[in-house]
Amino acid sequence: MSPTPAAVPSPAPSSPRSSVPIDRTGAPMFEPLLTIDDLALWLGKPRGTLYQWRTRGLGPRAIKVGNDLRYQRSEVEAWLASQLDTRESA
């Protein structure tokens, strides 16, 4: 009798009605949200600067959750990419 082959995990399917990926149990997989403290630490900027950027429309887009701000990592990464200096280095 030959041994049973090990199960090969398949990629997580997506729901046909949503762009949110679904894990193998059928539960949605969401991107964790960053707090303003997380973002301040990542960017090396004070919280006050991040609040000013938001007020002036300069920083990454945030999500208002109750009285708190949250940031999607993908939004922050896209914003950072848009901040690249386009000048050629000397």
N, C-alpha and C positions, 0 to 999 in steps of 0.2 A: 504494500500500500504506500503510495507516495504522500509526502507531507503536504498539507494544505498551504497554498501560497499565502503570503502575508497580504493583508488588505492594503491597497495603495490609496492614500487619501486623494480625493478629488478636489479640484478648486471649488471655493465657495460659490454657489450659484447666486444670482441676483433675482430679486422678485421681478416679474414682468411688469408690474405696475409702479415700481419704485427704483430709484438708482442706488438705494442703500443696499450694500452687500449683505448677504445672509450667511450665517455660519452653518456648520454641518448639523446643528440641532434645530435650525429654522429660525433662530433668534437674529434680529438685526444687529449688525456690527457698526457702531457709531464711532466717529473720531472723537477722542477725548477733548474737551474744551479747556483752554488755558485761562487761568485767572489773570488779573492785571499784575499781580505780584510775580506770577510765572513769566509773563511777558517782559516785565521790567528787569528781571534777573537775566533772561535770555538776551535782551538787547543792551543791557548795561545802562539803562536809562532810569531816572527816578519816576515814580508813579505819577507825580505832578506833570511831568513832561508828556506822558502818555495821555493823561486827561486833557491837556492843552491841545495835543495833536488831534484828539477826537473832536473837541469843540471846533477846531479850525478846519476839520476835514483833511488833515494831513497824514495821519497814521493809518495803520491797517484797520479794516472794517471790523467792528465789534458787534456782538450780539448782546442785547439787554435781556437779562434774566432776573426778573424782579427788580431789585435796586442795584444789582451787580452787573459788571461787564464781563463777558467771556469772549475768547478769541479762538477761532478755528486755526489749527496749525497750518493748514493748506492756504488760508487767507493771508496769514502772516508771511509765509514763504513766498507767495505771489507778490505781496507788497514789497518784500525785500528785493525780489528779482527786478521789480519796477524801479528800484532806487539805485540800480547799478550805474556807475559813472560810465557814460558812453564815449568819453574822450579817450583817445589813444594815448598810451603811456609813452613817455619820451625815451 
